[in-house]
Amino acid sequence: RLQLEAELHEALDAGAFELHFQPQFDLVANKITGWETLLRWPHPTRGWVPPQEIIPMAEETGLILPLGRWILSQACQEAARWQQEGIGEFSISVNISPRQVEAPGFAAEVAQILAEARLAPRHLELEITEALLMRPTPQVRETLQALKAQGAARVEDTVRIKKALQTAQYGHLHRPGLLGKPRRGLLANAVMMAHGRPGFLNSLQDAVL
């Protein structure tokens, strides 16, 4: 455990983490509407360390704050590049830790990251667990109000469940019998958007597997 904690710090300092992006499809509109940010850690001896091991350890040690900032910053910068390349209208979703929302100054941090990336707030979706909203502290309430004022979208677990019938990730679409002829264009669009981008290609491979 102590070894893993030390390696987490080293990985963040060395920039060893990677972000992959999984496309999200609107089944009604028949198009890609967003990209979900996925954290990956290619460990030199352990192989790919899953987020289920990274996040809890980062939460306990407080590393989630600098790690969360790095994830949010990199995701926004990547989304801004895609927009500049004319990929189209979409949102980038980032999972936010409760500790980030509870930390003073988080809303200002989000605003700074968006400004540095030159990404409009409407293109960012912050995934926040519903449990955090059940009994919000004054700090959490203040942060959420500030985020709302900035224009950044907020996605709770319950909202994601309600939208599940209309919106699906690529991995779900690829199940036999669900990907019919009318939706084969989605695969072509995803491949074209992924062309030349290792992160995109890895995301598509992750989704298919």
C-alpha positions as CSV (number, residue, x, y, z in Angstrom):
1,R,0.0,0.0,0.0
2,L,2.8,2.4,0.9
3,Q,4.6,1.5,-2.2
4,L,1.5,2.2,-4.4
5,E,1.0,5.5,-2.7
6,A,4.6,6.5,-3.4
7,E,4.3,5.4,-7.0
8,L,1.1,7.4,-7.4
9,H,3.0,10.6,-6.4
10,E,5.9,9.7,-8.8
11,A,3.5,9.0,-11.6
12,L,1.8,12.4,-11.3
13,D,5.1,14.2,-11.0
14,A,6.4,12.3,-14.1
15,G,3.2,12.8,-16.1
16,A,2.8,9.0,-16.4
17,F,-1.0,9.1,-16.3
18,E,-3.0,9.0,-19.6
19,L,-6.5,10.2,-20.5
20,H,-8.6,8.2,-22.9
21,F,-11.9,9.5,-24.3
22,Q,-14.9,7.3,-24.9
23,P,-17.6,8.6,-27.3
24,Q,-21.2,9.1,-26.1
25,F,-24.0,8.7,-28.7
26,D,-27.5,10.1,-28.8
27,L,-29.6,7.3,-30.1
28,V,-32.4,9.6,-31.1
29,A,-30.2,12.2,-33.0
30,N,-28.0,9.4,-34.3
31,K,-24.7,11.2,-33.6
32,I,-21.9,11.7,-31.2
33,T,-22.8,14.3,-28.5
34,G,-19.9,14.0,-26.1
35,W,-16.8,12.3,-24.8
36,E,-16.3,10.8,-21.4
37,T,-12.9,11.3,-19.9
38,L,-11.3,8.0,-18.6
39,L,-8.1,7.9,-16.5
40,R,-5.5,5.3,-17.3
41,W,-2.2,4.4,-15.7
42,P,0.3,2.3,-17.7
43,H,2.4,1.0,-14.8
44,P,5.9,-0.2,-15.9
45,T,5.5,-3.5,-13.9
46,R,1.9,-3.8,-12.9
47,G,0.5,-3.2,-16.3
48,W,-2.7,-1.1,-16.7
49,V,-3.7,-0.1,-13.2
50,P,-7.5,0.4,-13.1
51,P,-9.1,3.6,-11.8
52,Q,-10.7,1.5,-9.0
53,E,-7.3,1.3,-7.4
54,I,-6.1,4.8,-8.3
55,I,-9.0,6.9,-7.2
56,P,-9.6,5.5,-3.7
57,M,-5.9,5.8,-2.8
58,A,-5.7,9.3,-4.2
59,E,-8.8,10.2,-2.2
60,E,-7.3,8.9,1.0
61,T,-3.9,10.6,0.6
62,G,-5.2,13.9,-0.7
63,L,-3.5,13.3,-4.1
64,I,-6.9,13.5,-5.7
65,L,-6.8,17.3,-5.6
66,P,-3.7,17.8,-7.9
67,L,-4.6,14.7,-9.9
68,G,-8.2,15.9,-10.4
69,R,-6.9,19.3,-11.5
70,W,-4.5,17.6,-14.0
71,I,-7.4,15.5,-15.4
72,L,-9.7,18.5,-15.7
73,S,-7.0,20.6,-17.3
74,Q,-5.9,18.0,-19.8
75,A,-9.5,17.2,-20.8
76,C,-10.4,20.8,-21.4
77,Q,-7.3,21.4,-23.4
78,E,-7.9,18.4,-25.6
79,A,-11.6,19.4,-26.1
80,A,-10.5,22.9,-27.1
81,R,-8.1,21.5,-29.7
82,W,-10.9,19.3,-31.2
83,Q,-13.1,22.4,-31.4
84,Q,-10.4,24.4,-33.2
85,E,-10.2,21.5,-35.7
86,G,-13.9,21.9,-36.5
87,I,-15.0,18.5,-35.1
88,G,-18.4,20.0,-34.2
89,E,-20.6,20.7,-31.2
90,F,-20.0,18.3,-28.3
91,S,-19.4,18.2,-24.5
92,I,-16.5,16.7,-22.6
93,S,-17.5,15.0,-19.3
94,V,-15.1,14.7,-16.3
95,N,-15.8,12.8,-13.1
96,I,-15.2,15.1,-10.1
97,S,-14.3,13.8,-6.7
98,P,-16.3,15.0,-3.7
99,R,-13.1,16.2,-2.1
100,Q,-12.6,18.5,-5.1
101,V,-16.1,20.0,-4.7
102,E,-15.6,20.4,-1.0
103,A,-12.3,22.2,-1.4
104,P,-12.4,26.0,-1.2
105,G,-11.7,27.7,-4.5
106,F,-12.7,24.8,-6.7
107,A,-15.1,26.9,-8.8
108,A,-12.4,29.5,-9.3
109,E,-10.0,26.6,-10.3
110,V,-12.5,25.4,-12.9
111,A,-12.9,28.9,-14.3
112,Q,-9.1,29.3,-14.6
113,I,-8.7,25.9,-16.4
114,L,-11.5,26.8,-18.9
115,A,-9.9,30.2,-19.5
116,E,-6.4,28.7,-20.0
117,A,-7.8,26.1,-22.4
118,R,-10.1,28.7,-24.1
119,L,-13.0,26.3,-23.8
120,A,-16.6,27.6,-23.4
121,P,-18.1,26.4,-20.1
122,R,-21.1,25.0,-21.9
123,H,-18.8,22.3,-23.4
124,L,-17.8,21.0,-20.0
125,E,-19.9,18.5,-18.0
126,L,-18.9,17.8,-14.4
127,E,-20.0,14.5,-13.1
128,I,-20.9,14.8,-9.5
129,T,-22.3,12.0,-7.4
130,E,-25.8,12.5,-6.1
131,A,-24.7,11.5,-2.6
132,L,-22.7,14.7,-2.3
133,L,-25.9,16.7,-3.0
134,M,-28.1,15.0,-0.5
135,R,-26.6,16.9,2.5
136,P,-24.5,19.6,1.0
137,T,-22.3,21.6,3.3
138,P,-22.3,25.4,3.0
139,Q,-19.0,25.1,1.1
140,V,-20.4,22.6,-1.4
141,R,-23.5,24.7,-1.9
142,E,-21.4,27.8,-2.6
143,T,-19.2,25.9,-5.0
144,L,-22.2,24.4,-6.9
145,Q,-23.8,27.8,-7.2
146,A,-20.6,29.3,-8.5
147,L,-20.2,26.5,-11.1
148,K,-23.8,27.1,-12.2
149,A,-23.2,30.8,-12.6
150,Q,-20.1,30.0,-14.8
151,G,-22.3,27.9,-17.1
152,A,-20.5,24.6,-16.6
153,A,-23.0,21.7,-16.8
154,R,-23.5,19.4,-13.8
155,V,-24.5,15.7,-14.2
156,E,-25.6,13.7,-11.3
157,D,-26.0,10.0,-11.1
158,T,-29.8,10.1,-11.3
159,V,-29.7,12.3,-14.4
160,R,-27.4,9.9,-16.1
161,I,-29.7,7.0,-15.3
162,K,-32.7,8.9,-16.7
163,K,-30.8,9.6,-19.9
164,A,-29.6,6.1,-20.3
165,L,-32.5,5.1,-22.6
166,Q,-31.7,7.9,-24.9
167,T,-27.9,8.2,-24.7
168,A,-25.4,5.4,-24.7
169,Q,-21.7,5.0,-24.9
170,Y,-20.1,3.4,-27.9
171,G,-19.3,0.2,-26.0
172,H,-23.1,-0.4,-25.4
173,L,-23.9,0.4,-28.9
174,H,-21.5,-2.3,-30.2
175,R,-23.5,-5.2,-28.7
176,P,-24.9,-7.5,-31.3
177,G,-28.3,-6.6,-32.5
178,L,-28.2,-3.1,-31.2
179,L,-26.0,-1.6,-33.8
180,G,-28.3,-1.7,-36.8
181,K,-27.9,-0.3,-40.3
182,P,-29.2,3.2,-39.5
183,R,-26.4,3.6,-36.9
184,R,-23.5,2.3,-38.8
185,G,-22.6,5.9,-39.7
186,L,-21.8,6.4,-36.0
187,L,-19.0,4.0,-36.2
188,A,-17.6,5.7,-39.3
189,N,-17.9,9.1,-37.7
190,A,-16.1,7.8,-34.6
191,V,-13.3,6.3,-36.7
192,M,-12.8,9.5,-38.6
193,M,-12.6,11.5,-35.4
194,A,-10.2,9.0,-34.0
195,H,-7.9,9.0,-37.0
196,G,-4.4,10.2,-36.0
197,R,-5.3,10.5,-32.3
198,P,-3.9,7.7,-30.1
199,G,-6.1,8.7,-27.2
200,F,-9.2,8.4,-29.4
201,L,-8.2,5.1,-30.9
202,N,-7.5,3.6,-27.4
203,S,-10.9,4.8,-26.3
204,L,-12.6,3.1,-29.2
205,Q,-10.7,-0.1,-28.5
206,D,-11.6,0.0,-24.8
207,A,-15.2,0.5,-25.7
208,V,-15.3,-2.4,-28.1
209,L,-13.6,-4.9,-25.8
